[in-house]
Amino acid sequence: MPTFLDFEKPIADLQGRIDELRATAADGAIDITAEVTRLQAKSDALLRSAYARLTPWQKTQVARHPERPHFNHYVAGLCEAFMPLAGDRAFGDDQAILGGLATFRGRRVMIIGHEKGDDTASRLRHNFGMGRPEGYRKAIRLMDLADRFALPVVTLVDTSGAFPGVQAEERGQAEAIARSTEACLKLGVPMVAAVVGEGGSGGAIALAAGNRVLMFEHAVYSVISPEGSASILWRTADRAPDAADAMKITAQDLKGLGVIDTIIPEPLGGAHRDPAQAIGALGDAIDAALASMNGLSPDETRRDRRDKFLAMGRF
């Protein structure tokens, strides 16, 4: 059973009743089929209703769900072969940003992305997906390698933001993010970026300045977290839901503004409820995006990307 979010409490209560019924009738002495069927139908209807009208703040909670698929899950589900490449050749190997050579549906690609981890130990090892300067410099190295060997670049974005620690700042965090964004924009090969969970601040855009930007239905993408925005505007993170409403952080808002190109549908109740279906939908969207750029020369690829970003904010 998935971990339920605050707004899913009525659904959690129904699922709890279903589990109690099944436990009570485990010996088969009581036929509970009809009652379980009725309760399950009611639960499914509540779930469908709740997810049809999610607020931006609720979508933020779904995007942050701890059981949502992460980079390693997507690579395992989409790539027939993956050779990880480590280190920035300058300081170290940042586990918050992973990448390497892969075969995706018959294509050789360079795949790079944020990894948050699945449990306490792995989340600490991956620093909750918050990249340090060496992580972004590793991404730059892999993008340069992809450009040299004419390999399309696929990035999977899922971070609350770049790591804000003092040591990261001392090692040039802002410069590393800027250089990584520049590396995306300079690529002569197609680049597809997918926001699969949180797309937070410069830590996200450093891997997301692609020709095609995809976004899961319940993902979020913003210049600052709702809590951070609320703390600045109202001096309290308690106003995060209001900030989320105002910032236009959902896939639906961003598609309308031209910031992203494609919204990828999620399974009912979010990607964490059916990871295999979500991974398949992401693969189809990436495949279609790469196919749309078949035959483009390096100059045409750069022009396509440049025109996309210059068009943002034009009215």
C-alpha positions in Angstrom: 0.0 0.0 0.0 1.4 3.4 -0.9 2.1 6.1 1.7 -1.0 8.4 1.7 -0.6 12.2 1.6 -2.6 14.5 3.9 -5.3 15.3 1.3 -5.8 11.5 0.7 -7.0 10.8 4.2 -10.5 9.7 3.2 -9.0 7.3 0.7 -6.6 6.0 3.4 -9.5 5.4 5.8 -11.4 3.4 3.1 -8.3 1.3 2.3 -7.8 0.7 6.0 -11.3 -0.7 6.3 -10.7 -2.9 3.3 -7.5 -4.3 4.8 -9.4 -4.9 8.1 -12.1 -6.8 6.3 -9.6 -9.0 4.5 -7.7 -9.7 7.7 -10.9 -10.6 9.6 -12.0 -13.0 6.8 -8.5 -14.5 6.2 -9.6 -18.0 7.1 -12.4 -17.9 4.4 -15.2 -18.4 6.9 -16.9 -15.1 5.8 -17.6 -14.0 2.2 -16.5 -10.4 2.1 -16.3 -10.1 -1.7 -19.3 -7.9 -2.2 -18.4 -5.5 0.6 -14.8 -5.2 -0.5 -15.8 -4.6 -4.1 -18.2 -1.8 -2.9 -15.6 -0.2 -0.8 -12.9 -0.5 -3.4 -15.2 1.2 -6.0 -15.8 4.0 -3.6 -12.1 4.4 -2.9 -11.3 4.5 -6.6 -14.0 7.1 -7.2 -12.6 9.3 -4.4 -9.1 8.9 -5.8 -10.3 9.9 -9.3 -12.2 12.9 -7.9 -9.3 14.1 -5.8 -6.7 13.8 -8.6 -9.0 15.6 -11.1 -8.9 18.8 -9.0 -5.5 18.9 -7.4 -4.3 22.3 -6.2 -0.7 23.4 -7.1 0.3 22.7 -3.5 -1.2 19.2 -3.6 0.7 18.6 -6.8 3.8 19.7 -5.0 3.2 17.0 -2.4 2.6 14.4 -5.1 5.8 15.4 -6.9 7.7 15.0 -3.6 6.2 11.6 -2.7 8.9 9.4 -1.3 7.8 6.4 -3.3 7.8 8.2 -6.7 10.2 6.6 -9.2 13.7 8.2 -9.4 16.5 8.3 -11.9 17.8 4.7 -11.1 14.3 3.3 -11.6 13.8 5.1 -14.9 17.2 4.0 -16.2 16.5 0.4 -15.2 13.1 0.5 -16.9 14.0 2.3 -20.1 17.6 1.5 -21.0 18.7 -1.8 -22.4 22.3 -1.0 -21.4 23.7 1.6 -19.1 27.3 2.4 -18.4 27.7 4.9 -15.6 30.4 7.5 -15.9 31.7 9.0 -12.7 33.5 12.2 -11.5 34.1 15.7 -12.8 37.9 15.2 -13.3 38.5 18.1 -10.9 37.2 17.4 -7.4 35.1 14.3 -6.9 32.0 12.3 -7.8 28.7 13.7 -6.8 26.1 11.0 -6.2 23.2 13.6 -6.4 23.7 13.8 -10.2 24.2 10.5 -12.1 24.8 9.8 -15.7 26.3 7.6 -18.4 26.1 6.0 -21.8 22.9 4.0 -22.5 20.9 2.3 -25.2 17.3 3.6 -25.3 15.0 1.8 -27.7 17.8 1.1 -30.1 19.4 4.6 -29.8 22.7 5.3 -28.1 22.2 8.2 -25.8 23.8 10.0 -22.9 21.4 10.0 -20.0 21.9 12.3 -17.0 19.7 13.1 -14.0 19.2 13.8 -10.3 18.9 10.8 -8.0 17.2 11.4 -4.6 17.5 7.9 -3.2 14.9 5.4 -1.8 15.6 5.1 1.9 17.4 7.0 4.6 20.8 5.6 3.8 20.6 6.2 0.0 19.0 9.6 0.4 21.9 10.7 2.5 24.3 9.2 0.0 22.6 11.0 -2.9 22.2 14.2 -0.8 18.4 14.1 -1.5 19.1 14.9 -5.2 20.6 18.3 -4.4 23.6 18.6 -6.7 27.0 20.1 -5.7 29.4 21.9 -8.0 31.2 18.6 -8.9 27.8 17.1 -9.9 27.1 19.9 -12.4 30.7 19.7 -13.7 30.2 16.0 -14.2 27.1 16.8 -16.2 29.1 19.3 -18.3 31.7 16.6 -18.9 29.2 14.1 -20.1 27.4 16.6 -22.3 30.7 17.5 -23.9 31.4 13.8 -24.5 27.9 13.3 -26.0 28.5 16.2 -28.4 31.9 14.8 -29.4 30.4 11.5 -30.4 27.0 12.8 -31.8 24.9 11.2 -29.0 21.5 12.7 -28.1 21.3 13.9 -24.5 18.4 12.9 -22.2 18.1 14.4 -18.8 15.7 13.5 -15.9 15.2 16.5 -13.6 14.1 15.8 -10.0 15.6 18.1 -7.4 14.3 20.6 -4.8 17.3 22.7 -5.8 21.1 22.8 -5.9 22.8 22.1 -2.6 23.1 25.5 -0.7 25.8 24.5 1.7 28.9 26.7 2.5 31.3 24.2 1.0 29.3 24.1 -2.3 29.4 27.9 -2.5 33.1 27.8 -1.8 33.7 25.4 -4.7 31.7 27.7 -7.1 28.1 26.5 -7.1 26.7 29.4 -9.0 29.4 29.2 -11.7 28.9 25.4 -12.1 25.2 25.9 -12.5 25.7 28.6 -15.1 28.3 26.6 -17.0 26.0 23.6 -17.0 23.1 25.6 -18.4 25.5 27.0 -21.0 26.6 23.5 -21.9 22.9 22.5 -22.6 22.4 25.5 -24.8 25.6 24.9 -26.8 24.9 21.3 -27.6 25.0 20.4 -31.3 23.0 17.2 -30.6 19.3 16.9 -29.7 18.6 17.3 -26.0 15.4 16.1 -24.3 14.8 17.1 -20.7 12.0 15.6 -18.6 10.9 17.0 -15.2 9.8 13.8 -13.5 9.3 15.1 -9.9 10.5 18.5 -8.6 12.1 21.0 -10.9 13.6 23.3 -8.4 15.4 26.6 -9.2 18.8 26.8 -10.9 19.6 23.2 -9.8 16.9 22.1 -12.3 17.4 24.5 -15.2 21.1 23.5 -15.3 19.9 20.1 -16.7 16.7 21.2 -18.4 17.7 23.7 -21.1 16.8 21.3 -23.8 15.2 21.3 -27.3 12.2 19.6 -25.9 11.1 19.9 -22.3 8.7 17.2 -21.0 6.9 17.2 -17.7 4.9 14.7 -15.8 1.3 15.6 -15.1 1.8 16.0 -11.4 5.4 17.3 -11.4 6.3 20.9 -10.5 8.8 23.3 -11.9 9.6 26.6 -10.3 12.3 29.2 -9.7 12.0 28.7 -6.0 10.1 26.3 -3.7 6.7 27.4 -2.5 8.1 27.4 1.1 11.0 29.6 0.1 8.7 32.0 -1.8 6.3 32.3 1.1 9.2 32.9 3.5 10.3 35.8 1.4 6.9 37.3 0.7 5.0 36.7 3.9 7.9 35.9 6.3 6.3 32.4 7.0 6.5 29.1 5.2 2.9 28.5 6.4 1.7 30.4 3.3 3.4 27.9 0.9 0.0 26.9 -0.6 -0.7 30.5 -1.5 2.7 30.8 -3.0 2.2 27.7 -5.0 -1.0 29.1 -6.4 0.6 32.3 -7.4 3.8 31.0 -9.0 2.3 28.9 -11.8 4.4 25.8 -11.1 2.2 23.0 -12.5 2.7 21.3 -15.8 -0.7 22.6 -17.0 0.3 26.3 -16.3 3.8 25.9 -17.8 2.5 24.3 -21.0 0.2 27.3 -21.4 3.1 29.7 -20.9 5.3 27.8 -23.4 7.9 26.9 -20.8 7.4 23.1 -21.5 6.4 21.3 -24.6 4.7 18.1 -23.5 2.7 16.9 -20.5 3.2 13.2 -19.8 0.1 11.6 -18.2 0.5 9.7 -14.9 -1.3 6.7 -13.6 -4.4 7.5 -11.5 -3.1 8.6 -8.1 0.4 9.6 -9.3 3.5 7.8 -10.7 4.2 6.2 -7.3 1.0 4.1 -7.6 2.0 2.4 -10.8 5.7 3.0 -11.5 5.9 0.6 -14.5 3.1 2.5 -16.3 4.8 5.9 -15.5 8.1 4.7 -16.8 6.5 3.4 -20.0 4.8 6.8 -20.6 8.0 8.6 -20.0 9.8 6.3 -22.5 7.1 7.0 -25.2 7.4 10.7 -24.7 11.2 10.8 -24.9 11.1 8.5 -28.0 8.6 10.9 -29.7 10.7 14.0 -28.8 13.9 12.5 -30.1 12.1 11.4 -33.3 10.9 14.9 -33.9 14.5 16.1 -34.3 15.8 13.3 -36.6 17.9 14.7 -39.4 18.6 18.1 -37.8 22.2 19.4 -38.3 24.1 20.7 -35.3 23.4 24.3 -36.4 19.7 23.6 -36.9 19.6 21.8 -33.5 21.2 24.9 -31.7 18.8 27.2 -33.6 15.8 25.2 -32.6 16.8 25.3 -29.0 17.7 29.0 -29.1 14.3 29.9 -30.7 12.5 28.0 -28.1 14.0 29.9 -25.2 13.9 33.3 -26.8 10.2 32.8 -27.4 9.5 32.4 -23.7 7.9 35.5 -22.2 7.1 37.0 -25.6 3.6 38.4 -25.9 
